[in-house]
């Protein structure tokens, strides 16, 4: 009896998953890149310094804010800032010294500094310690301002902890009573002051934002800030 032939069953080749995996990986990469861009735009980055950012009128309550310069100076300058903002550190290093030399030290302008702690919980902590320094010794605030901005960590990390900031002050600001500072940062009145700053600074979208006599200006010193100050001086002398 002849043997039956075995039936040959056709099996389609297995589909490779490599293409699918590559597509999924690409999606994840694009999503990560998008999140990074969004994060950077939200964390204190100055998105635009063009004309559309200038000449916006903003009411400011100057009383009780850290201020330098002659009280009767005809020009009032304001900086809204976040201690974690890298652009604020750039401003403090590159532009603020020019403003101080040209206008504050010469008695032509007074400058006020207002917290906008929006880059994380530790932004609030840095502002809180700053307010406690100001409450203990107002003249020491600018030393703290420079010290923290010069020692910034990664803006995407919570580096401005209470421990770090107190250590920074203790090591560098010998005129500050560190034990008193520890007590003051737990004072509800100090915390309320930072909350008030946060509310007042809600009218601006980014840091640093600079006002000259109540109007926003672009961050270019020669083409934005300086002309605005000169114009304000001319108006004051009319």
Buried (B, 14 or more C-beta within 10 A) or exposed (E): EEEEEEEEEEEEEEEEEEEEEEEEEEEEEEEEEEEEEEEBEEBBBBEEBEEEBBEBEBEBEEEEBBBBBEEEBBBBBBBBBBBBBBBBBBBBEEBBEEBBEBBBEEEBBBBBBBBBBBBBEBBBBBBBBBBBBBBBBEEBBBBBBBBBBEBBEEBEEBBBBBEBBBEBBBEBBEEBEBEEBBEBBEBEEBBEBBBBBBEBBEBBBBBBBBBBBEBBBBBEBEEBBBBBBBBBBEEEEE
